[in-house]
Amino acid sequence: MQVSYKGLWVKCAENEISKHQLIELAEVSPSTLTRLNKNEIVSLSVLLKFCKILHCDVGDVVEAHPIGE
């Protein structure tokens, strides 16, 4: 499966929160931001922290689809 965090960046923009502010508020490591920028898998617990900050659901911040689609 391939993941996309495009929704996460849209929610950040809507809430006027930068990527760096988000990882600071969620208290996650900078390496997590690197993985997000590369559309690599991060833990559900991290995504839930983001959702709490952004007042949204997991489906609003991440999409998963088969590779090649």
C-alpha positions in Angstrom: 0.0 0.0 0.0 1.0 3.6 -0.7 0.1 6.3 1.7 -0.5 10.0 1.1 -0.6 12.7 3.7 -1.9 15.4 1.4 -5.0 15.8 3.6 -2.8 16.4 6.6 -1.1 19.3 4.9 -4.5 20.7 3.8 -5.7 20.5 7.4 -2.6 22.3 8.6 -3.1 25.1 6.1 -6.8 25.4 7.1 -5.7 25.7 10.7 -2.8 28.0 10.0 -0.3 25.5 11.5 3.1 24.9 9.9 4.5 21.4 9.6 7.1 22.2 12.3 4.5 23.6 14.6 2.5 20.5 14.2 5.3 18.1 15.2 6.1 20.4 18.2 2.4 20.4 19.3 2.2 16.6 18.9 5.5 16.1 20.6 6.8 13.8 17.9 10.4 13.6 16.5 11.6 15.6 13.5 12.3 12.2 11.8 8.5 11.7 11.8 8.2 14.9 9.7 10.8 13.4 7.3 8.8 10.2 6.9 5.6 12.2 6.4 7.2 14.3 3.7 8.3 11.1 1.9 4.8 9.6 2.3 6.2 6.8 4.4 4.1 5.0 7.0 3.9 6.5 10.5 2.2 5.0 13.5 -1.5 5.4 14.1 -0.8 6.9 17.5 1.1 9.8 15.7 -1.8 10.3 13.3 -4.3 10.4 16.2 -2.2 13.1 17.9 -2.4 15.2 14.7 -6.1 14.6 14.5 -6.6 15.8 18.0 -4.7 19.0 17.3 -6.5 19.6 14.0 -9.9 18.5 15.2 -10.5 16.0 12.5 -10.6 12.2 11.7 -7.8 10.0 10.5 -9.4 9.7 7.1 -9.1 13.4 6.8 -5.3 13.3 7.0 -4.2 10.1 5.3 -5.2 8.1 2.3 -4.0 4.6 1.4 -4.2 3.0 -2.0 -2.5 0.0 -3.8 0.9 0.8 -5.3 0.6 1.8 -8.9 -2.8 3.4 -8.6 
